[in-house]
Amino acid sequence: MSIDVEQKSASFIALHQRSGGFVIPNPWDIGSACQLEKMGFEALATTSSGFAQTLGRADGEVTLDEKLHHCRGLAAATNIPITADLENGFGDDPESVAKCIRRAAETGIVGGSIEDFTGDSNRPIYDFSLSVERISAAVEAARSCAFPFALTARAEQLLRADYDLDETIRRLQAYESAGADVLYAPALKSLDDVRQVSSAATHTVQELGEAGATRISIGGALAKIAEQTTTAAARSLIEQGNMSWAQCKLSVIADLFATPSGR
């Protein structure tokens, strides 16, 4: 039975409110999304780098229309909540960010993230005041949706610029005050840092939950593993004529991608 967006939204919010953390993996296409759902994950998050890779492009080279088409396909193919990596909102100004959120909410996903990374290596992080204005615009747009759209505010300082934890915390506090539902600071280095900003990319799920993390994501790591495995297999084929890697249990694959009755 197909699950409507209101039910998915309610489920997604409940995941953030229960004790401990939950893992949210990152599919890069419909097939990987369906496979992860079948494996028992309760929610999914898109990966900008993984999706760009499927189009033969680098991260940051996908258009908003392409991103929304991708989101719509993933949402239609699954019955669990999906939140999207909406990058910088596909525009520098707050109005562009708000438009991005409104359009994303029409695809069937139940949340999305907006980051303060500009995409310009010469000035990687938006000025503080503009960053807050952008998140405020995103929050206002999310609140105008027909269902609770979970807005994640990403502080990219640690990943894209100097490792300045104080500045990251300052930004996250401002984003929280602006109304963001979820705060995310990728690339934290220790559990002590996690305890201060409630997010990280390493250690065990249990440790992260105990440190205060609510949602644990690994970004484009799964897509990267798939790329590396495919590359290694293709190199073995073209250089050695070796097809031993092709020995797999097709019945398991068929089971993973089987469509449940009633859907």
C-alpha positions as CSV (number, residue, x, y, z in Angstrom):
1,M,0.0,0.0,0.0
2,S,1.3,3.4,-0.9
3,I,2.1,5.8,2.0
4,D,1.0,9.4,1.6
5,V,3.3,12.3,2.3
6,E,1.6,13.3,5.5
7,Q,2.2,9.8,7.0
8,K,5.8,9.9,5.8
9,S,6.2,13.3,7.4
10,A,4.8,12.1,10.7
11,S,7.1,9.1,10.7
12,F,10.1,11.2,10.0
13,I,9.4,13.6,12.8
14,A,8.9,10.7,15.2
15,L,12.3,9.3,14.3
16,H,13.9,12.5,15.5
17,Q,11.9,12.5,18.7
18,R,12.6,9.0,20.0
19,S,15.5,8.3,22.3
20,G,18.9,7.4,20.7
21,G,20.0,8.1,17.1
22,F,18.9,6.5,13.9
23,V,20.9,5.8,10.7
24,I,19.7,7.4,7.5
25,P,21.6,6.0,4.5
26,N,22.0,7.8,1.2
27,P,20.7,6.2,-2.0
28,W,21.9,7.6,-5.3
29,D,19.2,6.2,-7.6
30,I,15.8,4.5,-7.4
31,G,17.3,1.0,-7.3
32,S,19.6,1.7,-4.3
33,A,16.6,3.5,-2.6
34,C,14.4,0.4,-3.0
35,Q,17.2,-1.9,-1.8
36,L,17.9,0.2,1.3
37,E,14.1,0.2,2.1
38,K,13.9,-3.6,1.7
39,M,16.9,-3.9,4.1
40,G,14.9,-2.2,6.9
41,F,16.1,1.4,7.0
42,E,13.4,3.7,8.3
43,A,14.3,6.8,6.3
44,L,16.5,7.9,3.5
45,A,18.5,11.0,2.5
46,T,19.6,11.8,-1.0
47,T,23.3,12.5,-1.7
48,S,24.2,15.3,-4.0
49,S,27.6,13.8,-4.9
50,G,26.2,10.3,-5.5
51,F,23.4,11.6,-7.7
52,A,25.7,13.8,-9.7
53,Q,27.9,10.8,-10.3
54,T,25.0,8.9,-11.9
55,L,24.8,11.8,-14.4
56,G,28.6,11.8,-15.1
57,R,29.1,15.1,-13.3
58,A,30.9,16.4,-10.3
59,D,29.1,17.4,-7.1
60,G,27.5,20.8,-7.5
61,E,26.9,20.5,-11.2
62,V,23.3,19.3,-11.0
63,T,20.4,21.7,-11.8
64,L,17.5,22.3,-9.5
65,D,15.1,20.7,-12.0
66,E,17.2,17.6,-12.2
67,K,17.4,17.4,-8.4
68,L,13.7,17.7,-8.1
69,H,13.1,15.1,-10.7
70,H,15.4,12.8,-8.8
71,C,13.5,13.4,-5.5
72,R,10.2,12.8,-7.1
73,G,11.3,9.4,-8.5
74,L,12.8,8.3,-5.1
75,A,9.7,9.4,-3.2
76,A,7.3,7.6,-5.6
77,A,9.3,4.4,-5.5
78,T,9.5,4.0,-1.7
79,N,7.2,4.0,1.3
80,I,9.6,5.5,3.8
81,P,10.4,9.2,4.5
82,I,13.0,10.9,2.3
83,T,14.9,14.1,3.0
84,A,17.0,15.7,0.3
85,D,20.4,17.3,0.1
86,L,19.3,20.6,-1.5
87,E,22.9,22.0,-1.4
88,N,22.9,25.8,-1.1
89,G,19.3,26.1,-2.3
90,F,20.4,26.6,-5.9
91,G,20.9,30.4,-5.4
92,D,22.7,32.8,-3.2
93,D,19.8,35.0,-2.2
94,P,17.1,34.1,0.4
95,E,14.3,34.2,-2.2
96,S,16.0,31.5,-4.3
97,V,16.4,29.3,-1.2
98,A,12.7,29.7,-0.3
99,K,11.6,28.8,-3.8
100,C,13.8,25.7,-3.7
101,I,12.1,24.5,-0.5
102,R,8.6,25.1,-1.8
103,R,9.3,23.2,-5.0
104,A,11.0,20.4,-3.2
105,A,8.0,19.9,-0.9
106,E,5.9,19.2,-4.0
107,T,8.0,16.2,-5.0
108,G,6.9,13.8,-2.2
109,I,9.9,14.2,0.0
110,V,9.4,15.3,3.6
111,G,12.5,17.3,4.4
112,G,15.6,19.0,3.0
113,S,18.9,20.5,4.0
114,I,20.2,24.0,3.1
115,E,24.0,24.6,3.6
116,D,26.0,27.7,4.0
117,F,28.6,26.6,1.5
118,T,28.8,29.0,-1.5
119,G,30.3,26.6,-4.0
120,D,33.1,29.2,-4.5
121,S,36.5,28.0,-3.2
122,N,37.7,31.6,-2.9
123,R,34.9,32.4,-0.4
124,P,33.5,29.0,0.6
125,I,31.1,30.1,3.4
126,Y,28.4,32.7,3.1
127,D,28.7,35.7,5.5
128,F,27.1,35.1,8.8
129,S,24.2,37.5,8.4
130,L,23.3,36.3,4.9
131,S,23.6,32.7,6.1
132,V,21.0,33.4,8.8
133,E,18.7,35.2,6.4
134,R,18.9,32.2,4.0
135,I,17.9,29.7,6.7
136,S,15.1,32.1,7.9
137,A,13.7,32.2,4.4
138,A,14.0,28.4,4.1
139,V,12.2,27.9,7.5
140,E,9.4,30.3,6.4
141,A,8.9,28.4,3.1
142,A,8.9,25.1,5.0
143,R,6.2,26.3,7.4
144,S,4.1,27.3,4.4
145,C,3.9,23.7,3.1
146,A,0.8,21.6,3.4
147,F,2.6,19.2,5.8
148,P,5.4,19.6,8.3
149,F,8.5,19.8,6.0
150,A,11.6,19.2,8.1
151,L,14.2,21.8,7.4
152,T,17.9,20.9,8.1
153,A,20.4,23.7,8.4
154,R,23.9,22.7,7.6
155,A,27.0,24.6,8.9
156,E,29.8,23.7,6.5
157,Q,32.7,25.5,8.1
158,L,34.5,22.4,9.4
159,L,34.2,20.6,6.0
160,R,34.8,23.5,3.6
161,A,37.1,26.0,5.5
162,D,39.1,26.1,8.7
163,Y,38.2,23.8,11.5
164,D,36.6,26.4,13.6
165,L,34.2,24.8,16.1
166,D,33.3,28.0,17.8
167,E,32.1,29.6,14.5
168,T,30.2,26.4,13.7
169,I,28.4,26.4,17.0
170,R,27.7,30.1,16.6
171,R,26.1,29.4,13.2
172,L,24.1,26.4,14.4
173,Q,22.7,28.4,17.4
174,A,21.6,31.1,15.0
175,Y,20.0,28.6,12.6
176,E,18.2,27.1,15.6
177,S,16.9,30.5,16.6
178,A,15.8,31.0,13.0
179,G,13.6,27.9,13.4
180,A,15.5,25.1,11.7
181,D,14.2,21.7,12.7
182,V,17.5,19.8,12.4
183,L,21.1,21.1,12.8
184,Y,24.0,19.5,11.0
185,A,27.7,20.1,11.0
186,P,29.5,17.6,8.8
187,A,33.1,16.5,9.4
188,L,33.3,16.7,13.2
189,K,36.4,15.0,14.5
190,S,35.6,13.7,18.0
191,L,32.8,12.7,20.3
192,D,33.5,15.7,22.4
193,D,32.7,17.8,19.4
194,V,29.5,15.7,18.8
195,R,28.4,16.4,22.3
196,Q,28.6,20.1,21.5
197,V,26.7,20.2,18.2
198,S,24.9,16.8,18.2
199,S,26.2,15.5,14.9
200,A,29.2,13.6,13.5
201,A,30.4,11.2,10.8
202,T,32.4,8.6,12.7
203,H,32.2,6.3,15.7
204,T,29.4,3.8,16.4
205,V,25.7,4.5,16.2
206,Q,25.4,3.8,19.9
207,E,28.2,6.2,20.8
208,L,26.8,8.9,18.6
209,G,23.4,8.5,20.1
210,E,24.8,8.7,23.6
211,A,26.8,11.8,22.7
212,G,23.6,13.5,21.6
213,A,23.4,12.8,17.8
214,T,19.8,12.2,16.6
215,R,20.4,11.4,12.9
216,I,23.4,9.7,11.5
217,S,24.2,10.0,7.8
218,I,27.2,9.0,5.7
219,G,26.6,11.2,2.7
220,G,27.9,9.9,-0.6
221,A,29.9,7.1,1.0
222,L,27.7,4.2,-0.2
223,A,27.7,5.7,-3.8
224,K,31.5,5.9,-3.6
225,I,31.7,2.3,-2.6
226,A,29.5,1.3,-5.5
227,E,31.7,3.3,-7.9
228,Q,34.9,1.8,-6.5
229,T,33.5,-1.7,-6.7
230,T,32.3,-1.2,-10.3
231,T,35.6,0.3,-11.4
232,A,37.6,-2.6,-9.9
233,A,35.4,-5.1,-11.6
234,A,35.5,-3.4,-14.9
235,R,39.3,-3.1,-14.7
236,S,39.6,-6.8,-13.9
237,L,37.4,-7.5,-17.0
238,I,39.2,-5.3,-19.5
239,E,42.8,-6.0,-18.3
240,Q,42.6,-9.7,-17.4
241,G,39.3,-10.9,-18.9
242,N,38.4,-12.0,-15.3
243,M,34.7,-12.5,-14.6
244,S,35.0,-14.2,-11.2
245,W,33.4,-11.1,-9.6
246,A,30.2,-11.9,-11.5
247,Q,29.4,-14.8,-9.2
248,C,26.5,-13.5,-7.2
249,K,23.2,-14.9,-5.8
250,L,20.7,-13.6,-8.3
251,S,17.8,-14.8,-6.2
252,V,18.9,-12.4,-3.4
253,I,19.0,-9.5,-5.8
254,A,15.6,-10.4,-7.2
255,D,14.2,-10.5,-3.7
256,L,15.6,-7.1,-2.8
257,F,14.0,-5.5,-5.9
258,A,10.7,-7.4,-5.8
259,T,7.6,-5.2,-5.7
260,P,5.4,-5.9,-2.7
261,S,1.8,-6.8,-3.6
262,G,-0.6,-3.9,-3.4
263,R,2.0,-1.3,-4.4
